Amino acid sequence: MNNVMTKNPRLPDNGKALPLKWIYTIKKDLKGVIIRYKARLVVQGFFQIFGVDYTDTYSPVAKFVSIRILLALSVQLGLIIHTIDVDTAFLNANLEENIWVQIPPGTKLATGDDGIYKLLKSLYGLKQASRCWNTLINAYLIEKGFTRMEADPCIYIREVVVDVNGVKKTQYQLVALYVDDLIIAASTKNLITDLEGVFESRFKMKKLHQIKQILGMGIHHDKYRNIIYITQQKYIEESVKVFSKYGISEYRTPMDDRAQYSRSQMPKSGSAEALQVATFPYRELIGTLLWISNGTRPDIVFAVNTLAKFTCNPGLVHWRAALRVL
């Protein structure tokens, strides 16, 4: 199974195999054009038991503000900025726990094979998978001379001394991690190529390319005017489609400047208003708005943060106000 799982040792008498399943997705670009069809075998991690199948699960990711600063620096300092796609990144990390899995029904197996295998790698779907990957990539970058920044543990920097017309100069290479999405930046193409080699020597890579999108944000670098544009237009349009059935109108401002929101507007438990609002995806809407405000729309931050205070028990007034922001 490509060193991801092994048939031996067998499942212990008191052990339990976690079920696997196939996930099929269609990957599209920012214009909605289909890039490729993907099939991924994942563990149904919700069957895992804390203390038995996993312990720690936390994995840091680069802050949105750090990514924006990196993009800004690329313009200010004339850095070349690319993205790296590590092929099936999680499968590079070894698994510390003893976990057995059950091959999905319908999979063709050899005669006498009961479909029970022991995992060797951090297969997608495991609660600790992202942590295993982060531990691996962090150790590898430090081994290669990168320094982890204190302000953001997912930003790495390495000093490189280069010869420029007979003069020794110190230049820098930067790496930003967001789970398995990597952004690299350097001042010259040679340093970018060197960074590419650092990752290709250890991981199976897909083609390195100039950054065009990251975390659902579209990125356009106008080299002539030396400006970088970032947008979440596709994500916002898709969100509007999802919530349009609840009634969305256009407004010139995200919040009514005369509106005041307080705990007194929260409905009583069991009331008609509480039962009605319970049918609305208020938390999902607030989560969507938070992602947009953190990414590219700081103008709605105040409105979103105000309405997020009522997530536990929103009223109709809060629901309507959240729809107005979108």
Buried (B, 14 or more C-beta within 10 A) or exposed (E): EEEBBEEEEEBEEEEBBBEBEEEEEEEEEBEEEEEEEEEEBBBBBEEBEEEEBBEEBEBBBBBBEBBBBBBEBBBEEEBBBBBBEBEBBBBBBEBEBEBBBBBBEEEEEEEEEEBBBBBBBBBBBBBBBBBBBBBBBBEBBEEBEBEBBEEBBBBBBBEBEBEEEEEEEEBBBBBBBBBBBBBBBBBBEEBBEBBBEBBEEBBEBEEBEEBBBBBBBBBEBEEEEEEBEBBBEBBBEEBEEEBEEBEBEEEEEBBEEEEEBEEEBBBEEEEEBBEEBEEBBBEEBBBBBBBBBBBBBEEBBEBBEBBBBBBEBBBBBBBBBBBBBB
